[in-house]
Amino acid sequence: MVTRQRKFTLTKAEILSGRDNFKEIFEKGKLIHGQFTIVFYFPANGKKVGFVVSKTEKKAVRRNRLKRMMREIYRLNKSKFPDGFHYALLAKGTCDDYYCLEKEILNLVGKI
C-alpha cells in the first residue's frame, strides 16, 4: 500500500503580495504585539500571509533569514492560523532563534 505524503508547500494563492494589500492590513487591520514579532490581521475571504522584517535590521542577509524562518513557521503550522483573515507577520529583528520565534508567533496567533 502506497501512502501519499502530505504537502506543506506554500502556493502563490497563499502569499500576500502587493503594496495596496499590505497598506490595507497595516492601516485597517488589528495587531498583536510580541517581544520579537507583531502579527497584523485583517478579516478577508480566504487565508493569505505576508512576511516583513523591519529595516532597523541593517543587514539584508539577516532580514532574509528572518523571513525564511517565518515562512517555515507558517508552512509547518498553517492549520493553527484561523481562516478568514489576511496576515502580515512583522519581525522586529531582535530574535535569531527559530524555536523562540515559532513559540511567540504561535502564541500570538492563538490569541486571535
C-alpha positions as CSV (number, residue, x, y, z in Angstrom):
1,M,0.0,0.0,0.0
2,V,1.4,3.4,-1.0
3,T,0.6,6.3,1.2
4,R,0.7,9.9,-0.1
5,Q,2.9,12.3,1.7
6,R,1.1,15.5,2.8
7,K,2.3,18.6,1.0
8,F,3.2,21.6,3.2
9,T,4.2,23.8,0.4
10,L,3.2,27.5,0.1
11,T,1.2,28.2,-3.1
12,K,1.1,31.6,-4.8
13,A,-2.6,31.9,-3.7
14,E,-1.5,31.8,0.0
15,I,1.1,34.5,-0.2
16,L,0.0,38.1,0.3
17,S,1.6,40.4,-2.2
18,G,1.2,44.0,-3.4
19,R,1.7,47.3,-1.7
20,D,-2.0,48.0,-1.5
21,N,-2.7,44.7,0.3
22,F,0.0,45.4,2.9
23,K,-1.1,49.0,3.3
24,E,-4.7,47.9,4.0
25,I,-3.6,45.4,6.6
26,F,-1.3,47.9,8.3
27,E,-3.9,50.7,8.3
28,K,-7.2,49.0,8.8
29,G,-6.2,45.7,10.4
30,K,-5.7,44.8,14.1
31,L,-2.4,43.9,15.6
32,I,-1.0,41.9,18.4
33,H,2.5,42.7,19.9
34,G,5.0,40.2,21.0
35,Q,8.6,40.7,22.2
36,F,10.1,39.7,18.8
37,T,7.2,39.9,16.3
38,I,4.0,41.8,15.5
39,V,1.1,39.9,13.9
40,F,-1.3,42.1,11.9
41,Y,-4.6,40.6,10.8
42,F,-7.5,41.8,8.7
43,P,-10.8,40.0,8.0
44,A,-11.0,38.8,4.4
45,N,-12.0,35.9,2.2
46,G,-9.6,33.0,2.4
47,K,-6.3,33.0,4.2
48,K,-3.2,34.8,2.9
49,V,0.0,35.7,4.7
50,G,2.9,38.1,4.1
51,F,6.2,38.4,5.8
52,V,8.0,41.6,6.7
53,V,11.2,42.4,8.6
54,S,11.9,45.8,10.0
55,K,14.5,47.9,8.2
56,T,16.1,48.5,11.6
57,E,17.8,45.2,10.9
58,K,20.5,46.7,8.7
59,K,22.0,43.5,7.1
60,A,20.0,42.1,4.2
61,V,21.3,38.6,4.9
62,R,19.8,38.7,8.4
63,R,16.5,40.2,7.2
64,N,16.2,37.4,4.6
65,R,17.0,34.7,7.1
66,L,14.2,36.0,9.4
67,K,11.7,36.0,6.5
68,R,12.7,32.4,5.7
69,M,12.2,31.4,9.3
70,M,8.8,33.0,9.4
71,R,7.8,31.3,6.1
72,E,8.8,27.9,7.5
73,I,6.9,28.5,10.7
74,Y,3.8,29.3,8.8
75,R,4.3,26.5,6.3
76,L,4.5,23.9,9.1
77,N,1.7,25.4,11.2
78,K,-0.9,26.5,8.6
79,S,-3.7,24.8,10.4
80,K,-3.2,26.8,13.5
81,F,-3.9,30.1,11.7
82,P,-7.6,30.8,11.7
83,D,-9.3,31.0,8.3
84,G,-10.9,34.2,7.1
85,F,-8.0,36.5,7.7
86,H,-5.1,38.0,5.8
87,Y,-1.9,38.1,8.0
88,A,1.2,40.2,7.9
89,L,4.0,38.8,10.2
90,L,6.5,41.5,11.1
91,A,9.8,40.5,12.7
92,K,11.4,43.2,14.8
93,G,14.9,41.7,14.1
94,T,15.9,41.0,17.7
95,C,15.5,37.2,17.7
96,D,17.7,34.9,15.8
97,D,16.4,31.6,17.3
98,Y,13.9,29.6,15.3
99,Y,12.2,28.0,18.2
100,C,11.8,31.2,20.2
101,L,10.3,32.9,17.1
102,E,8.0,29.9,16.5
103,K,6.8,29.8,20.0
104,E,6.0,33.5,20.0
105,I,4.2,33.6,16.6
106,L,2.0,30.6,17.5
107,N,1.2,32.2,20.9
108,L,0.2,35.4,19.2
109,V,-1.9,33.7,16.6
110,G,-3.7,31.7,19.3
111,K,-5.0,35.0,20.7
112,I,-6.8,35.9,17.5
